[in-house]
Amino acid sequence: MSIASGAPGTGGAVDVEDAPLYVVGDVHGHLDELEAALREQGLIDEDAHWSGGASRLWFLGDFTDRGPDGIGVVELAMRLAEEASADGGSSRMLLGNHEILLLGVYFFGDHPVPVAGGATTFREIWLRNGGLQWDLDRFTEAQAQWLASQPVAAVVDGYLLIHSDSNAYLEYGSTIEDIDGEIAEMLRDPEPLPCWDLFRNLTRRGAFMGEAGANAAADLLGELGGRHIVHGHTPIPYQTGEDPSTITGPRVYADGQVINLDGGIYLGGPCLVARLPLGERPAPAPTSADEETIGMVYDIDEDPEYG
């Protein structure tokens, strides 16, 4: 069963350019908030068409689930990719764990998958992670093809862009090109269990937290390139314990090496769209002992919501 005909031109490594670089954190179906945030940065107009000129825009993944219009977010991202290219700019995305799960439920539905203590299905896990039937009802083959052709990692202007705050990407290769190529090949002719394993791996979190977090970040940068890691996936309020409504911008941590752009939109936080480098970079967050309990690999028997 082929869901991607190949991904020419979607390799993750990107040369440094002079055009402005913007990155978007997790959206989770909150289309109105996304459009407002993009409009505030001058990247779209009042009709949600590209107005960013030569700017470069990267989405960090997790378009769907938990919010009212996940497929609307997919449709907007697909259209902006075309419009930005035609205007001399670019709009691209990375696959997040929720895109992988959406592809899994679309193609494999009630196929059993193994979890600790038994078995479940793609559909059950998708529902437990905020899957919404109206999104699945609107999801098309063309959208599946497009999502499956997207990379999972990129280095842009010295920033290593990934969805998950995890080093699990190295299980698929030792370079950006190898990782993106391996996963693109997996999604070209997918099988249920490899798709499930990919979802599980991209669901890991917390690798850059705690006392060892800075070293883990440095190790990943040393392997894949870049000077700073930019990720989503783990809401900033989960890392800091802050009220989501008080989040106003990205979180810099791990001795200044890592930037978290997940504002926790489905928790009541903002949709974060940041221009890099950060104009007024906040001081790196101090490491606390409490982070040791957060910097872990989550499993279904430990955290029923994969994230």
C-alpha positions as CSV (number, residue, x, y, z in Angstrom):
1,M,0.0,0.0,0.0
2,S,1.8,3.1,-1.2
3,I,1.0,6.4,0.5
4,A,3.9,8.4,-0.9
5,S,5.3,8.5,-4.4
6,G,8.6,9.8,-3.2
7,A,9.7,13.1,-1.8
8,P,11.9,15.0,-4.3
9,G,13.2,18.2,-2.9
10,T,12.0,17.6,0.7
11,G,15.4,16.6,2.2
12,G,15.9,18.4,5.5
13,A,19.3,20.0,5.0
14,V,18.9,23.7,4.0
15,D,21.6,26.3,3.2
16,V,21.8,29.5,5.1
17,E,19.9,32.3,3.3
18,D,19.3,36.0,3.9
19,A,15.5,35.8,3.9
20,P,13.7,36.0,7.3
21,L,13.2,32.6,9.0
22,Y,10.0,31.8,11.1
23,V,9.1,28.7,12.9
24,V,5.7,27.5,14.2
25,G,5.1,25.3,17.2
26,D,2.3,22.7,17.6
27,V,-1.1,23.8,16.3
28,H,-3.4,20.8,17.1
29,G,-6.3,21.9,15.0
30,H,-6.5,25.5,16.3
31,L,-6.8,27.1,12.8
32,D,-8.1,30.5,13.9
33,E,-5.2,31.0,16.4
34,L,-2.7,29.9,13.8
35,E,-4.0,32.3,11.2
36,A,-3.9,35.1,13.8
37,A,-0.3,34.4,14.7
38,L,0.8,34.2,11.1
39,R,-1.0,37.4,10.3
40,E,0.6,39.2,13.2
41,Q,4.0,38.3,11.8
42,G,3.0,39.5,8.3
43,L,3.2,36.1,6.7
44,I,-0.5,35.9,5.6
45,D,-3.1,38.5,4.7
46,E,-6.6,39.0,5.9
47,D,-7.8,36.2,3.6
48,A,-5.1,33.8,4.8
49,H,-3.0,34.0,1.6
50,W,0.8,34.2,1.7
51,S,2.0,37.7,2.1
52,G,5.5,36.9,3.5
53,G,7.4,37.5,0.2
54,A,10.8,35.8,0.4
55,S,10.4,34.7,4.1
56,R,10.9,31.1,5.0
57,L,8.4,29.4,7.3
58,W,8.7,26.0,9.0
59,F,6.0,24.2,10.9
60,L,7.3,21.8,13.5
61,G,4.4,19.3,13.1
62,D,1.3,18.2,15.0
63,F,-1.3,19.9,12.8
64,T,-4.2,17.8,14.0
65,D,-6.0,16.2,17.0
66,R,-7.2,17.9,20.2
67,G,-8.6,21.0,18.3
68,P,-11.5,22.0,16.2
69,D,-10.1,22.0,12.6
70,G,-7.0,19.9,12.1
71,I,-7.7,19.3,8.4
72,G,-8.2,23.0,8.0
73,V,-4.6,23.4,9.3
74,V,-3.4,20.8,6.8
75,E,-5.2,22.5,4.0
76,L,-3.7,25.9,4.9
77,A,-0.2,24.5,5.1
78,M,-0.5,22.8,1.7
79,R,-1.8,26.0,0.1
80,L,0.9,28.2,1.8
81,A,3.6,25.9,0.4
82,E,2.4,26.6,-3.1
83,E,1.8,30.3,-2.6
84,A,5.1,31.0,-0.8
85,S,7.1,29.2,-3.5
86,A,5.3,31.2,-6.2
87,D,6.2,34.4,-4.3
88,G,9.9,33.7,-3.9
89,G,9.6,32.4,-0.3
90,S,9.0,29.0,1.2
91,S,6.6,27.3,3.7
92,R,7.5,23.8,4.8
93,M,6.8,21.4,7.6
94,L,8.2,18.6,9.6
95,L,6.3,15.5,10.5
96,G,5.2,15.2,14.1
97,N,4.0,12.2,16.0
98,H,0.4,13.2,15.4
99,E,0.9,13.2,11.6
100,I,2.3,9.7,11.9
101,L,-0.6,8.6,14.0
102,L,-3.1,10.1,11.6
103,L,-1.5,8.3,8.7
104,G,-1.6,5.1,10.8
105,V,-5.3,5.3,11.6
106,Y,-6.1,6.4,8.0
107,F,-4.4,3.3,6.5
108,F,-4.5,0.7,9.2
109,G,-7.4,1.7,11.4
110,D,-8.2,-1.3,13.6
111,H,-5.0,-3.2,13.0
112,P,-3.7,-4.4,16.3
113,V,-0.5,-2.8,17.7
114,P,1.5,-4.0,20.7
115,V,1.6,-2.0,24.0
116,A,2.8,-2.9,27.4
117,G,0.5,-5.5,28.9
118,G,-1.5,-6.3,25.8
119,A,-2.5,-4.9,22.5
120,T,-4.7,-2.1,21.1
121,T,-5.2,-0.5,17.7
122,F,-4.2,2.6,15.8
123,R,-7.7,3.9,16.2
124,E,-7.9,3.4,19.9
125,I,-4.5,5.2,20.4
126,W,-5.6,8.0,18.1
127,L,-8.8,8.6,20.0
128,R,-6.9,8.6,23.3
129,N,-4.6,11.2,21.9
130,G,-7.3,13.6,20.9
131,G,-8.2,12.1,17.5
132,L,-11.5,13.6,16.1
133,Q,-13.7,11.8,13.7
134,W,-14.5,14.9,11.7
135,D,-10.8,15.3,10.9
136,L,-10.6,11.7,9.7
137,D,-13.8,12.1,7.6
138,R,-12.2,15.0,5.7
139,F,-8.7,13.5,5.4
140,T,-8.0,12.7,1.8
141,E,-5.5,10.5,-0.2
142,A,-3.9,13.6,-1.6
143,Q,-3.3,15.0,1.9
144,A,-1.9,11.7,3.1
145,Q,0.5,11.6,0.1
146,W,1.6,15.2,0.9
147,L,2.1,14.5,4.6
148,A,4.0,11.3,4.0
149,S,6.5,13.2,1.7
150,Q,7.6,15.6,4.4
151,P,10.9,15.4,6.3
152,V,11.2,14.8,10.0
153,A,14.3,17.0,10.6
154,A,16.1,19.9,9.0
155,V,19.1,22.2,9.6
156,V,18.3,25.8,8.7
157,D,20.6,28.7,9.4
158,G,22.4,26.8,12.1
159,Y,19.1,25.6,13.8
160,L,18.4,21.9,14.0
161,L,14.6,21.7,13.6
162,I,12.8,18.7,14.9
163,H,9.4,18.0,16.3
164,S,10.2,16.0,19.4
165,D,12.6,16.8,22.2
166,S,14.1,13.5,21.7
167,N,17.3,11.8,20.4
168,A,15.2,9.0,18.8
169,Y,15.8,10.4,15.4
170,L,19.3,8.8,15.5
171,E,17.6,5.4,15.3
172,Y,16.9,6.1,11.6
173,G,20.4,7.4,10.6
174,S,23.4,9.4,11.5
175,T,22.8,12.4,9.2
176,I,19.7,14.5,8.3
177,E,19.7,13.1,4.8
178,D,19.9,9.5,6.0
179,I,17.1,10.0,8.6
180,D,14.7,11.8,6.2
181,G,15.5,9.3,3.5
182,E,14.9,6.3,5.7
183,I,11.6,7.5,7.0
184,A,10.5,8.6,3.6
185,E,11.2,5.1,2.3
186,M,9.2,3.6,5.2
187,L,6.2,5.8,4.4
188,R,6.4,5.1,0.7
189,D,5.2,1.5,1.2
190,P,4.2,1.4,4.8
191,E,3.6,-1.6,7.0
192,P,1.6,-1.3,10.2
193,L,4.2,-2.2,12.8
194,P,7.0,0.0,11.4
195,C,4.5,2.9,11.3
196,W,3.6,2.2,14.9
197,D,7.2,2.1,15.9
198,L,7.9,5.4,14.2
199,F,5.0,6.9,16.0
200,R,6.2,5.6,19.3
201,N,9.8,6.9,18.7
202,L,8.6,10.3,17.7
203,T,6.5,10.4,20.9
204,R,9.5,10.3,23.2
205,R,10.2,13.5,25.1
206,G,12.4,15.2,27.7
207,A,15.8,14.3,26.3
208,F,17.2,17.8,26.9
209,M,15.8,18.3,30.4
210,G,17.6,17.7,33.7
211,E,21.2,17.6,34.6
212,A,22.2,15.6,31.5
213,G,20.0,17.6,29.1
214,A,22.7,20.0,28.0
215,N,25.0,17.2,27.2
216,A,22.3,15.3,25.3
217,A,21.5,18.4,23.3
218,A,25.2,18.9,22.5
219,D,25.5,15.3,21.4
220,L,22.5,15.5,19.0
221,L,23.9,18.8,17.5
222,G,27.3,17.1,17.1
223,E,25.7,14.3,15.2
224,L,23.2,16.2,13.0
225,G,24.6,19.7,12.8
226,G,23.4,23.1,13.9
227,R,24.2,25.3,16.9
228,H,20.7,25.2,18.5
229,I,17.9,22.7,18.6
230,V,14.3,24.0,18.0
231,H,11.5,21.7,18.9
232,G,7.8,21.5,19.8
233,H,5.9,18.4,21.1
234,T,6.3,19.0,24.9
235,P,4.2,22.0,26.0
236,I,6.2,24.6,27.8
237,P,3.8,24.4,30.8
238,Y,4.6,20.7,31.2
239,Q,8.3,21.7,31.5
240,T,7.9,24.6,33.8
241,G,4.6,24.1,35.7
242,E,3.4,27.6,34.5
243,D,-0.2,28.4,33.9
244,P,-0.6,28.0,30.1
245,S,-2.3,31.3,29.8
246,T,0.9,33.0,31.0
247,I,3.1,31.7,28.3
248,T,4.1,34.5,26.0
249,G,7.0,33.2,23.9
250,P,9.5,30.3,23.3
251,R,11.5,28.8,26.2
252,V,15.3,28.6,25.9
253,Y,16.9,25.9,28.1
254,A,19.7,23.3,28.2
255,D,22.4,26.0,28.6
256,G,20.9,28.0,25.8
257,Q,21.2,25.2,23.3
258,V,17.5,24.4,23.0
259,I,14.4,26.4,22.1
260,N,10.9,25.0,22.8
261,L,8.1,26.4,20.6
262,D,5.2,24.4,21.9
263,G,3.1,27.0,23.8
264,G,0.5,24.3,24.9
265,I,-2.2,25.6,22.7
266,Y,-4.7,22.9,23.5
267,L,-4.1,23.6,27.2
268,G,-5.0,27.3,26.8
269,G,-1.6,28.5,25.8
270,P,-0.6,30.5,22.7
271,C,0.1,29.4,19.1
272,L,3.8,30.4,19.0
273,V,5.3,31.7,15.7
274,A,8.8,33.0,16.3
275,R,11.3,34.7,14.0
276,L,14.8,33.2,14.4
277,P,17.1,34.3,15.8
278,L,14.9,35.4,18.7
279,G,14.9,39.2,18.9
280,E,14.9,39.4,22.7
281,R,16.2,36.0,23.6
282,P,15.2,35.1,27.2
283,A,17.8,33.9,29.6
284,P,18.3,30.2,29.5
285,A,16.1,28.5,32.1
286,P,17.9,27.1,35.1
287,T,18.1,23.4,35.5
288,S,16.1,22.1,38.5
289,A,16.0,18.8,40.3
290,D,12.3,18.5,39.3
291,E,13.3,18.2,35.7
292,E,14.8,14.8,36.4
293,T,11.2,13.4,36.5
294,I,10.3,15.1,33.3
295,G,13.4,14.2,31.2
296,M,12.3,10.6,30.6
297,V,11.0,8.4,27.8
298,Y,7.2,8.1,28.2
299,D,5.4,4.8,27.5
300,I,1.8,4.0,27.3
301,D,1.7,2.4,30.8
302,E,3.3,5.5,32.3
303,D,1.5,8.2,30.4
304,P,-1.7,7.2,28.7
305,E,-1.6,10.3,26.5
306,Y,1.3,10.0,24.2
307,G,1.4,13.7,23.5
